[in-house]
Amino acid sequence: MTTNNALVVTAERGVPFVDTVRVVNAPVADVYRAHIDPALVAQWMGPRGLTTEILDRDARIGGTWAFTQAGPDGADGAVHGVRGVFHDPVPDRSIVQTFEYDGVPGHVSLDRIVLEDLGGRTRITGHSVFQSQEDRDGMVASGMDAGVREGTSAWRNSSARVPNLRRLPAFPPNTRHPQRVPRARGPVPSAD
């Protein structure tokens, strides 16, 4: 995968949102897989210079995800953890999930990415909603745009960090495309 345009990050004043847009030179199916396959996520997740260890990546409605990142040989002495829950992964179209940094528990964002097929290329549009303006401003001040930008640059340097997705072994049949669970209609039946 390579990018052919710069990542655009928008964080307008007065709203608790961050929006991102970027285009990568890869088909939608490959981009979706790069977001849900633990082995691939570990290779491109920014920022550079940190080692990412995927602890959990269950890309289905209600499935959880978690990873840690640490500097080379624990250089900064800290391990940073993040986690969340998948709410609506739709294969080759979109992913909705929560995001929570272990260092500031309770400050959760709801993130959605939409994948748009551009004929062999993919536009990735992200929208993150924070619980407050302060939470959003704290995330922006933390340098989150640099981490996202560096993850994108890992795709640009695909020969160095992200393998050719077509050459990787396929997912086992029961995990290739997470099942969408129908939403309940009407009241939830009691357990009695």
Backbone as a chain_set.jsonl record, in Angstrom:
{"seq": "MTTNNALVVTAERGVPFVDTVRVVNAPVADVYRAHIDPALVAQWMGPRGLTTEILDRDARIGGTWAFTQAGPDGADGAVHGVRGVFHDPVPDRSIVQTFEYDGVPGHVSLDRIVLEDLGGRTRITGHSVFQSQEDRDGMVASGMDAGVREGTSAWRNSSARVPNLRRLPAFPPNTRHPQRVPRARGPVPSAD", "coords": {"N": [[0.834, -1.175, 0.0], [0.462, 2.194, -0.724], [0.509, 5.709, -0.079], [-0.978, 8.446, -1.78], [-1.617, 10.983, -1.355], [-1.503, 13.637, 1.024], [-2.226, 13.156, 4.478], [-5.122, 14.579, 5.801], [-6.039, 16.354, 8.572], [-8.635, 17.491, 10.538], [-9.663, 19.591, 13.077], [-11.907, 21.349, 14.254], [-12.547, 24.418, 15.979], [-14.501, 24.538, 18.961], [-16.083, 22.249, 18.647], [-16.401, 18.816, 19.587], [-14.906, 17.037, 17.858], [-12.756, 15.14, 15.658], [-11.662, 14.969, 12.395], [-10.467, 12.971, 9.713], [-8.883, 12.474, 6.546], [-7.632, 10.518, 3.942], [-5.991, 9.113, 1.08], [-5.17, 5.953, -0.152], [-3.09, 3.857, -2.137], [-4.372, 1.206, -2.698], [-6.595, -1.577, -2.882], [-9.964, -1.556, -1.532], [-10.61, -3.903, -0.012], [-8.088, -4.769, 0.858], [-7.296, -2.612, 2.442], [-9.258, -2.632, 4.435], [-8.652, -5.107, 5.606], [-6.07, -4.533, 6.551], [-6.745, -2.971, 8.693], [-8.037, -4.696, 10.458], [-6.689, -7.123, 10.772], [-4.605, -8.519, 13.121], [-1.782, -8.974, 12.822], [-1.104, -7.275, 10.736], [-1.951, -4.743, 11.644], [-0.17, -4.325, 13.748], [2.12, -3.775, 12.344], [1.845, -1.293, 11.062], [0.792, 0.611, 12.785], [1.128, 3.794, 14.114], [2.901, 5.895, 16.507], [6.072, 6.122, 14.71], [9.018, 4.329, 15.716], [8.062, 3.18, 17.989], [7.243, 0.034, 19.406], [4.618, -2.06, 18.612], [2.36, -4.114, 20.28], [-0.121, -6.355, 19.748], [-2.803, -7.113, 21.728], [-5.393, -7.959, 21.672], [-7.85, -8.417, 19.167], [-10.684, -8.55, 18.036], [-12.625, -8.379, 15.637], [-15.643, -7.871, 15.451], [-19.135, -7.181, 16.029], [-19.358, -5.991, 19.24], [-16.985, -7.184, 19.858], [-13.704, -7.011, 21.305], [-10.763, -4.9, 21.339], [-7.269, -4.349, 21.787], [-4.079, -2.876, 22.372], [-0.563, -2.465, 23.061], [2.076, -0.067, 23.22], [5.543, 0.523, 23.08], [8.693, 2.162, 23.599], [11.906, 1.735, 21.905], [13.543, -0.965, 23.33], [12.276, -0.332, 25.706], [12.893, 2.35, 26.101], [11.762, 4.838, 26.959], [10.802, 4.027, 29.3], [8.145, 3.526, 29.649], [5.081, 1.825, 28.99], [2.531, 2.149, 26.776], [-0.908, 1.788, 26.708], [-3.837, 1.076, 24.801], [-7.327, 0.648, 24.176], [-10.504, -0.771, 23.161], [-13.888, -1.22, 21.906], [-15.402, -2.954, 19.285], [-18.074, -1.752, 17.381], [-19.537, -1.728, 15.005], [-18.353, -3.234, 12.622], [-18.134, -3.351, 9.178], [-17.443, -5.385, 6.651], [-15.095, -4.358, 4.247], [-16.226, -1.825, 4.022], [-16.713, -0.115, 6.359], [-15.758, 0.796, 9.755], [-16.769, 0.956, 13.065], [-15.84, 1.94, 16.237], [-14.868, 2.084, 19.731], [-12.409, 4.073, 21.505], [-9.933, 4.13, 23.914], [-7.49, 5.456, 25.986], [-5.266, 3.905, 28.15], [-3.838, 5.379, 30.028], [-5.429, 7.519, 30.69], [-8.049, 6.731, 31.834], [-11.569, 6.271, 31.181], [-12.05, 8.362, 29.479], [-13.368, 8.266, 26.653], [-13.473, 7.869, 23.144], [-15.644, 7.781, 20.277], [-15.156, 6.26, 17.314], [-15.245, 6.34, 13.764], [-14.489, 4.872, 10.686], [-14.713, 5.195, 7.205], [-14.565, 3.459, 4.209], [-13.871, 4.134, 0.915], [-14.227, 3.061, -2.331], [-12.076, 3.748, -4.909], [-11.572, 2.741, -7.41], [-9.376, 0.727, -7.306], [-7.852, 2.245, -5.648], [-8.198, 3.637, -2.343], [-10.231, 5.767, -0.454], [-9.957, 6.84, 2.81], [-11.96, 7.853, 5.295], [-12.174, 9.356, 8.364], [-13.934, 9.833, 11.447], [-14.003, 11.088, 14.596], [-15.554, 11.205, 17.719], [-15.581, 12.916, 20.672], [-16.054, 12.865, 24.271], [-16.066, 15.354, 25.405], [-15.156, 18.791, 24.791], [-12.732, 19.333, 25.995], [-11.58, 16.771, 26.207], [-11.213, 16.207, 23.486], [-9.452, 18.287, 22.767], [-7.284, 17.601, 24.388], [-6.501, 15.174, 23.215], [-5.724, 16.049, 20.673], [-3.618, 17.752, 21.43], [-1.857, 15.861, 22.372], [-0.488, 14.917, 20.246], [-1.686, 13.234, 18.448], [-2.202, 13.462, 15.726], [0.313, 13.224, 14.577], [0.937, 10.541, 15.121], [-1.042, 9.251, 13.598], [-0.349, 10.208, 11.084], [2.254, 9.151, 10.821], [1.658, 6.42, 10.846], [0.343, 6.271, 8.406], [2.498, 6.913, 6.769], [3.952, 4.622, 7.053], [2.561, 2.929, 5.413], [3.201, 4.067, 3.022], [5.856, 3.374, 2.837], [5.836, 0.64, 2.131], [7.395, -1.578, 1.42], [9.21, -1.714, 3.427], [7.787, -1.921, 5.863], [5.051, -2.802, 5.732], [3.759, -5.726, 4.607], [3.082, -7.181, 1.353], [-0.237, -7.481, 1.006], [-1.642, -9.389, -0.444], [-0.031, -11.633, -0.463], [-0.077, -12.744, 2.008], [-1.17, -15.353, 4.27], [-4.561, -16.461, 4.111], [-7.328, -15.445, 6.238], [-8.668, -17.741, 8.677], [-11.678, -19.472, 7.693], [-13.899, -18.828, 9.405], [-13.274, -16.336, 10.451], [-12.679, -14.509, 8.51], [-14.524, -12.638, 7.481], [-16.058, -10.801, 9.715], [-19.06, -11.583, 11.442], [-22.101, -9.867, 11.097], [-24.258, -8.915, 13.58], [-27.731, -9.113, 13.84], [-29.659, -6.276, 14.754], [-31.585, -5.958, 17.694], [-35.106, -5.692, 17.718], [-37.703, -3.883, 19.196], [-38.736, -4.49, 22.662], [-36.285, -5.86, 24.915], [-36.308, -9.272, 25.654], [-37.159, -10.607, 28.884], [-35.12, -12.404, 31.295], [-36.526, -14.177, 32.786]], "CA": [[0.0, 0.0, 0.0], [1.154, 3.474, -0.679], [-0.388, 6.859, -0.076], [-0.64, 9.37, -2.851], [-1.911, 12.338, -0.925], [-1.21, 13.859, 2.436], [-3.304, 13.022, 5.441], [-5.729, 15.842, 6.204], [-6.65, 16.252, 9.888], [-9.419, 18.687, 10.841], [-10.169, 19.673, 14.444], [-12.445, 22.714, 14.314], [-12.806, 24.974, 17.313], [-15.859, 24.545, 19.481], [-16.785, 20.967, 18.499], [-15.551, 17.735, 20.099], [-14.681, 16.083, 16.774], [-11.563, 15.169, 14.809], [-11.918, 14.307, 11.12], [-9.271, 12.681, 8.92], [-9.101, 11.954, 5.193], [-6.424, 10.19, 3.196], [-6.184, 8.145, 0.005], [-4.062, 5.008, -0.273], [-3.074, 3.104, -3.394], [-4.661, -0.197, -2.405], [-8.028, -1.859, -2.943], [-10.715, -1.466, -0.281], [-10.501, -5.144, 0.765], [-6.773, -4.788, 1.49], [-7.278, -1.581, 3.484], [-10.069, -3.159, 5.537], [-7.875, -6.164, 6.251], [-4.971, -3.894, 7.277], [-7.302, -2.417, 9.92], [-8.569, -5.693, 11.39], [-5.768, -8.253, 10.952], [-3.652, -8.121, 14.155], [-0.399, -8.961, 12.333], [-0.916, -6.087, 9.898], [-2.09, -3.544, 12.486], [1.08, -4.167, 14.51], [3.19, -3.302, 11.472], [1.714, 0.084, 10.581], [0.273, 1.537, 13.792], [2.117, 4.799, 14.5], [4.007, 6.578, 15.853], [7.309, 5.395, 14.422], [9.942, 4.212, 16.836], [7.449, 2.399, 19.056], [6.873, -1.332, 19.066], [3.207, -2.305, 18.911], [1.98, -5.492, 20.57], [-1.571, -6.515, 19.722], [-3.25, -7.991, 22.804], [-6.72, -8.458, 21.33], [-8.384, -7.778, 17.958], [-11.848, -9.378, 17.71], [-13.38, -7.429, 14.803], [-17.063, -8.193, 15.266], [-19.934, -6.347, 16.921], [-19.14, -6.356, 20.635], [-15.635, -7.701, 20.045], [-12.793, -6.036, 21.897], [-9.418, -4.758, 20.782], [-6.325, -3.702, 22.702], [-2.664, -3.015, 22.051], [0.367, -1.633, 23.812], [3.218, 0.451, 22.472], [6.69, 0.848, 23.932], [9.875, 2.628, 22.881], [12.922, 0.704, 21.704], [14.111, -1.476, 24.585], [11.657, 0.372, 26.823], [13.714, 3.546, 26.278], [11.142, 5.884, 27.772], [10.391, 3.408, 30.55], [6.695, 3.414, 29.741], [4.306, 1.078, 28.013], [1.265, 2.865, 26.596], [-1.949, 0.874, 26.259], [-5.125, 1.586, 24.342], [-8.297, -0.432, 24.018], [-11.834, -0.355, 22.759], [-14.88, -2.209, 21.531], [-15.959, -2.797, 17.943], [-19.525, -1.593, 17.425], [-20.178, -2.026, 13.725], [-17.44, -3.428, 11.494], [-18.799, -3.824, 7.957], [-16.325, -5.727, 5.781], [-14.795, -3.594, 3.039], [-16.981, -0.576, 3.972], [-16.539, 0.811, 7.476], [-15.534, 0.256, 11.099], [-17.114, 1.837, 14.182], [-15.24, 1.38, 17.457], [-14.472, 3.05, 20.746], [-10.967, 4.217, 21.716], [-9.642, 4.62, 25.261], [-6.081, 5.378, 26.386], [-5.19, 3.402, 29.519], [-3.267, 6.403, 30.897], [-6.493, 8.452, 31.063], [-9.254, 5.905, 31.709], [-12.863, 6.949, 31.269], [-12.168, 9.374, 28.423], [-13.549, 7.38, 25.51], [-14.013, 8.462, 21.91], [-16.312, 6.887, 19.344], [-14.464, 6.489, 16.04], [-15.783, 5.653, 12.583], [-13.802, 5.059, 9.414], [-15.46, 4.775, 6.029], [-13.67, 3.132, 3.107], [-14.522, 4.421, -0.368], [-13.522, 2.468, -3.466], [-11.74, 4.698, -5.973], [-11.046, 1.973, -8.535], [-8.029, 0.248, -7.003], [-7.368, 3.08, -4.551], [-9.221, 3.745, -1.299], [-10.297, 6.954, 0.406], [-10.274, 6.497, 4.197], [-12.48, 9.028, 5.981], [-12.369, 9.074, 9.781], [-14.643, 10.817, 12.268], [-13.906, 10.723, 16.015], [-16.393, 12.031, 18.583], [-15.08, 12.864, 22.047], [-17.084, 13.166, 25.265], [-16.053, 16.78, 25.719], [-14.182, 19.592, 24.05], [-11.45, 19.166, 26.674], [-11.025, 15.481, 25.791], [-10.755, 16.352, 22.101], [-8.263, 19.138, 22.767], [-6.193, 16.818, 24.975], [-6.044, 14.209, 22.212], [-4.995, 16.8, 19.644], [-2.371, 18.227, 22.031], [-0.97, 14.719, 22.617], [0.239, 14.59, 19.022], [-2.353, 12.124, 17.749], [-2.082, 13.606, 14.266], [1.623, 12.696, 14.182], [0.83, 9.086, 15.128], [-1.828, 8.851, 12.42], [0.464, 10.534, 9.904], [3.357, 8.19, 10.736], [1.075, 5.152, 10.423], [0.122, 6.405, 6.967], [3.779, 6.853, 6.077], [4.368, 3.214, 7.03], [1.963, 2.354, 4.21], [3.98, 4.594, 1.899], [7.091, 2.59, 2.804], [5.309, -0.705, 2.307], [8.416, -2.613, 1.311], [9.945, -1.783, 4.682], [7.016, -2.236, 7.061], [3.771, -3.468, 5.522], [3.94, -6.696, 3.531], [2.079, -7.263, 0.307], [-1.367, -8.161, 1.629], [-2.096, -10.516, -1.256], [0.839, -12.784, -0.245], [-0.254, -13.281, 3.357], [-2.17, -16.417, 4.329], [-5.935, -15.987, 4.327], [-7.912, -15.698, 7.54], [-9.504, -18.946, 8.73], [-12.991, -19.134, 7.147], [-14.85, -18.243, 10.35], [-12.885, -14.997, 10.888], [-12.353, -13.658, 7.374], [-15.476, -11.529, 7.474], [-16.817, -10.886, 10.96], [-20.505, -11.635, 11.263], [-22.9, -8.756, 11.612], [-25.352, -9.423, 14.399], [-28.904, -8.26, 13.635], [-30.039, -5.466, 15.906], [-32.871, -6.35, 18.263], [-36.215, -4.753, 17.518], [-38.661, -3.991, 20.299], [-38.125, -4.651, 23.987], [-35.426, -7.018, 25.128], [-37.041, -10.217, 26.511], [-36.572, -10.805, 30.214], [-34.49, -13.704, 31.509], [-37.447, -15.033, 33.575]], "C": [[0.872, 1.228, 0.0], [0.118, 4.575, -0.609], [0.002, 7.743, -1.24], [-1.108, 10.774, -2.532], [-1.656, 12.439, 0.565], [-2.458, 13.599, 3.271], [-3.81, 14.41, 5.783], [-6.432, 15.602, 7.534], [-7.354, 17.571, 10.168], [-9.952, 18.582, 12.264], [-10.65, 21.108, 14.648], [-12.717, 23.135, 15.745], [-14.273, 24.831, 17.672], [-16.648, 23.262, 19.288], [-15.855, 19.838, 18.938], [-15.278, 16.641, 19.067], [-13.28, 16.237, 16.208], [-11.919, 14.378, 13.557], [-10.598, 14.114, 10.388], [-9.7, 12.169, 7.557], [-7.742, 11.664, 4.592], [-6.796, 9.177, 2.121], [-4.949, 7.264, -0.047], [-4.217, 4.245, -1.582], [-3.191, 1.62, -3.095], [-6.163, -0.39, -2.499], [-8.669, -1.826, -1.559], [-10.536, -2.721, 0.575], [-9.161, -5.219, 1.497], [-6.697, -3.777, 2.634], [-8.091, -2.042, 4.689], [-9.269, -4.202, 6.32], [-6.72, -5.572, 7.062], [-5.448, -3.283, 8.593], [-7.777, -3.467, 10.912], [-7.633, -6.856, 11.661], [-4.691, -7.842, 11.959], [-2.208, -8.032, 13.666], [-0.123, -7.725, 11.49], [-0.999, -4.805, 10.718], [-0.787, -3.271, 13.228], [2.195, -3.584, 13.658], [3.063, -1.831, 11.091], [1.276, 1.08, 11.65], [1.37, 2.491, 14.247], [2.031, 5.079, 15.982], [5.229, 5.674, 15.648], [8.192, 5.344, 15.659], [9.363, 3.457, 18.017], [7.142, 1.0, 18.532], [5.437, -1.555, 19.51], [2.992, -3.787, 19.149], [0.459, -5.562, 20.631], [-1.961, -7.525, 20.792], [-4.573, -8.65, 22.461], [-7.189, -7.722, 20.079], [-9.513, -8.659, 17.436], [-12.844, -8.512, 16.945], [-14.771, -7.946, 14.465], [-17.835, -7.307, 16.231], [-19.784, -6.867, 18.343], [-17.764, -6.931, 20.915], [-14.719, -6.614, 20.584], [-11.477, -5.996, 21.142], [-8.559, -4.055, 21.825], [-4.919, -3.88, 22.152], [-1.854, -2.141, 22.973], [1.458, -1.166, 22.864], [4.308, 0.842, 23.458], [7.833, 1.311, 23.045], [10.886, 1.507, 22.73], [13.575, 0.325, 23.031], [13.547, -0.751, 25.797], [12.341, 1.687, 27.133], [13.052, 4.609, 27.139], [10.622, 5.323, 29.091], [8.895, 3.189, 30.672], [6.147, 2.505, 28.644], [2.948, 1.765, 27.968], [0.234, 1.892, 26.04], [-3.186, 1.62, 25.809], [-6.039, 0.392, 24.102], [-9.63, 0.135, 23.559], [-12.707, -1.542, 22.427], [-15.327, -1.915, 20.109], [-17.473, -2.734, 18.06], [-20.189, -1.944, 16.102], [-19.148, -2.156, 12.611], [-18.207, -4.014, 10.307], [-17.696, -4.102, 6.944], [-16.282, -4.898, 4.505], [-15.591, -2.289, 2.92], [-16.67, 0.388, 5.108], [-16.261, 0.043, 8.769], [-15.949, 1.339, 12.09], [-16.579, 1.161, 15.433], [-15.037, 2.489, 18.47], [-12.956, 3.024, 20.872], [-10.77, 4.806, 23.102], [-8.18, 4.386, 25.578], [-6.022, 4.971, 27.85], [-4.656, 4.442, 30.502], [-4.283, 7.434, 31.363], [-7.824, 7.7, 30.945], [-10.533, 6.726, 31.865], [-13.079, 8.017, 30.224], [-12.18, 8.631, 27.091], [-14.054, 8.17, 24.309], [-14.71, 7.368, 21.113], [-15.769, 7.234, 17.966], [-15.132, 5.698, 14.923], [-14.864, 5.934, 11.404], [-14.699, 4.5, 8.316], [-14.454, 4.585, 4.905], [-14.428, 3.32, 1.8], [-13.652, 3.912, -1.502], [-13.328, 3.516, -4.554], [-11.103, 3.954, -7.149], [-9.613, 1.523, -8.326], [-7.325, 1.075, -5.945], [-8.513, 3.201, -3.549], [-9.103, 5.074, -0.574], [-10.744, 6.472, 1.78], [-10.693, 7.79, 4.89], [-12.768, 8.639, 7.423], [-13.103, 10.194, 10.482], [-14.61, 10.313, 13.701], [-14.706, 11.72, 16.828], [-15.916, 11.821, 20.014], [-16.182, 13.282, 23.008], [-17.145, 14.633, 25.636], [-15.034, 17.484, 24.821], [-12.796, 19.426, 24.66], [-10.786, 17.845, 26.295], [-10.463, 15.576, 24.381], [-9.474, 17.167, 22.052], [-7.052, 18.416, 23.358], [-5.628, 15.808, 23.987], [-5.236, 14.919, 21.128], [-3.644, 17.261, 20.186], [-1.369, 17.098, 22.26], [-0.139, 14.351, 21.396], [-0.394, 13.469, 18.234], [-2.231, 12.237, 16.243], [-0.736, 13.073, 13.772], [1.598, 11.173, 14.145], [0.062, 8.579, 13.92], [-1.014, 9.08, 11.151], [1.604, 9.522, 9.724], [2.86, 6.798, 10.378], [0.834, 5.148, 8.922], [1.441, 6.321, 6.221], [4.332, 5.436, 6.07], [3.777, 2.522, 5.813], [2.73, 2.829, 2.989], [5.257, 3.791, 1.726], [6.774, 1.111, 2.941], [6.373, -1.785, 2.208], [9.166, -2.774, 2.626], [9.082, -2.293, 5.835], [5.736, -3.013, 6.824], [3.904, -4.433, 4.355], [2.834, -6.598, 2.49], [0.926, -8.095, 0.858], [-1.813, -9.391, 0.851], [-1.253, -11.775, -1.0], [0.689, -13.376, 1.151], [-1.277, -14.411, 3.344], [-3.538, -15.828, 4.629], [-6.342, -16.227, 5.774], [-8.562, -17.071, 7.527], [-10.921, -18.565, 8.3], [-13.931, -18.46, 8.13], [-14.458, -16.846, 10.82], [-12.611, -14.045, 9.737], [-13.256, -12.431, 7.312], [-16.32, -11.648, 8.732], [-18.318, -10.822, 10.69], [-21.15, -10.383, 11.825], [-24.064, -9.352, 12.365], [-26.55, -8.521, 14.18], [-29.234, -7.503, 14.91], [-31.427, -5.904, 16.379], [-33.901, -5.267, 17.977], [-37.204, -4.964, 18.657], [-37.954, -4.208, 21.625], [-37.284, -5.918, 24.067], [-36.186, -7.979, 26.041], [-36.353, -10.374, 27.853], [-36.008, -12.202, 30.325], [-35.401, -14.649, 32.265], [-38.211, -15.98, 32.716]], "O": [[1.908, 1.272, 0.664], [-1.023, 4.391, -1.032], [1.165, 7.788, -1.64], [-1.0, 11.666, -3.373], [-1.602, 11.431, 1.27], [-3.586, 13.799, 2.821], [-3.017, 15.32, 6.027], [-7.318, 14.752, 7.626], [-6.755, 18.64, 10.053], [-10.613, 17.605, 12.616], [-9.916, 21.964, 15.141], [-13.069, 22.322, 16.6], [-15.162, 24.977, 16.833], [-17.794, 23.189, 19.731], [-14.651, 19.896, 18.689], [-15.404, 15.455, 19.37], [-12.687, 17.314, 16.265], [-12.416, 13.255, 13.644], [-9.719, 14.975, 10.432], [-10.737, 11.519, 7.418], [-6.813, 12.462, 4.715], [-7.797, 8.47, 2.24], [-3.822, 7.755, 0.007], [-5.327, 4.021, -2.064], [-2.222, 0.872, -3.226], [-6.926, 0.537, -2.225], [-8.002, -2.04, -0.547], [-10.328, -2.605, 1.782], [-9.106, -5.683, 2.636], [-6.101, -4.057, 3.674], [-7.668, -1.865, 5.832], [-9.224, -4.17, 7.55], [-6.423, -6.061, 8.152], [-4.651, -3.095, 9.511], [-7.911, -3.166, 12.098], [-7.769, -7.521, 12.688], [-3.932, -6.912, 11.689], [-1.483, -7.114, 14.05], [0.982, -7.185, 11.529], [-0.208, -3.884, 10.513], [-0.351, -2.124, 13.326], [3.119, -2.966, 14.186], [4.073, -1.18, 10.823], [1.381, 2.288, 11.434], [2.422, 2.054, 14.712], [1.152, 4.539, 16.655], [5.396, 4.64, 16.296], [8.117, 6.209, 16.532], [10.089, 3.125, 18.954], [6.821, 0.819, 17.357], [5.084, -1.269, 20.654], [3.386, -4.62, 18.334], [-0.169, -4.908, 21.464], [-1.501, -8.667, 20.767], [-4.85, -9.766, 22.901], [-6.947, -6.522, 19.944], [-9.316, -9.429, 16.496], [-13.789, -7.978, 17.526], [-15.037, -8.395, 13.349], [-17.25, -6.742, 17.155], [-20.05, -8.038, 18.619], [-17.405, -7.147, 22.072], [-14.943, -5.428, 20.341], [-11.124, -6.921, 20.41], [-9.054, -3.272, 22.636], [-4.604, -4.903, 21.544], [-2.368, -1.206, 23.586], [1.724, -1.794, 21.839], [4.042, 1.409, 24.518], [7.936, 0.909, 21.886], [10.749, 0.452, 23.349], [14.089, 1.178, 23.755], [14.241, -0.57, 26.798], [12.378, 2.109, 28.288], [13.718, 5.224, 27.971], [10.067, 6.059, 29.906], [8.426, 2.71, 31.704], [6.68, 2.434, 27.536], [2.296, 1.941, 28.997], [0.472, 1.245, 25.02], [-3.539, 2.661, 26.363], [-5.58, -0.724, 23.858], [-9.853, 1.345, 23.568], [-12.336, -2.698, 22.631], [-15.6, -0.765, 19.764], [-18.087, -3.551, 18.747], [-21.323, -2.423, 16.102], [-19.068, -1.287, 11.743], [-18.852, -5.055, 10.43], [-17.079, -3.17, 6.43], [-17.274, -4.755, 3.791], [-15.637, -1.699, 1.841], [-16.396, 1.564, 4.871], [-16.488, -1.163, 8.869], [-15.536, 2.492, 11.973], [-16.821, -0.022, 15.671], [-15.031, 3.672, 18.129], [-12.297, 2.09, 20.416], [-11.351, 5.837, 23.439], [-7.679, 3.268, 25.459], [-6.648, 5.605, 28.699], [-4.986, 4.393, 31.687], [-4.032, 8.152, 32.331], [-8.63, 7.995, 30.062], [-10.571, 7.729, 32.578], [-14.189, 8.533, 30.093], [-11.134, 8.4, 26.483], [-14.936, 9.02, 24.429], [-14.405, 6.184, 21.256], [-15.906, 8.367, 17.505], [-15.532, 4.548, 15.105], [-14.5, 7.082, 11.148], [-15.352, 3.47, 8.484], [-13.597, 5.438, 4.674], [-15.494, 2.738, 1.601], [-12.484, 4.285, -1.621], [-14.291, 4.096, -5.055], [-10.202, 4.477, -7.805], [-8.727, 1.901, -9.093], [-6.305, 0.65, -5.402], [-9.662, 2.902, -3.873], [-8.021, 5.462, -0.133], [-11.762, 5.793, 1.915], [-9.888, 8.707, 5.054], [-13.522, 7.7, 7.677], [-12.922, 11.367, 10.155], [-15.129, 9.235, 13.995], [-14.563, 12.931, 16.658], [-15.854, 10.693, 20.503], [-17.128, 13.968, 22.62], [-18.168, 15.107, 26.13], [-14.182, 16.856, 24.192], [-11.799, 19.382, 23.94], [-9.574, 17.796, 26.086], [-9.367, 15.086, 24.109], [-8.518, 16.787, 21.376], [-5.929, 18.594, 22.889], [-4.415, 15.607, 23.927], [-4.181, 14.436, 20.718], [-2.635, 17.173, 19.486], [-0.166, 17.345, 22.334], [0.803, 13.565, 21.495], [0.277, 12.816, 17.435], [-2.163, 11.222, 15.55], [-0.653, 12.53, 12.671], [2.172, 10.569, 13.239], [0.459, 7.599, 13.289], [-0.999, 8.238, 10.253], [1.881, 9.089, 8.606], [3.556, 6.06, 9.68], [1.086, 4.15, 8.246], [1.504, 5.72, 5.148], [5.101, 5.079, 5.177], [4.403, 1.633, 5.238], [2.892, 2.08, 2.025], [5.695, 3.55, 0.601], [7.367, 0.412, 3.763], [6.252, -2.82, 2.863], [9.698, -3.847, 2.911], [9.577, -3.019, 6.697], [5.368, -3.829, 7.669], [4.138, -4.003, 3.225], [1.785, -6.002, 2.732], [1.094, -9.28, 1.143], [-2.317, -10.344, 1.446], [-1.712, -12.88, -1.289], [1.279, -14.417, 1.441], [-2.164, -14.426, 2.49], [-3.651, -14.815, 5.32], [-5.786, -17.09, 6.454], [-8.974, -17.536, 6.464], [-11.332, -17.426, 8.525], [-14.703, -17.59, 7.727], [-15.238, -16.214, 11.531], [-12.332, -12.87, 9.974], [-12.781, -11.313, 7.112], [-17.202, -12.503, 8.809], [-18.773, -10.089, 9.812], [-20.783, -9.905, 12.898], [-24.779, -10.205, 11.839], [-26.436, -7.302, 14.311], [-29.101, -8.035, 16.013], [-32.317, -6.181, 15.576], [-33.592, -4.075, 17.996], [-37.5, -6.099, 19.031], [-36.729, -4.122, 21.709], [-37.543, -6.906, 23.38], [-36.666, -7.566, 27.096], [-35.129, -10.289, 27.955], [-36.367, -13.088, 29.549], [-35.081, -15.832, 32.379], [-39.019, -16.76, 33.223]]}, "num_chains": 1, "name": "protein.A"}
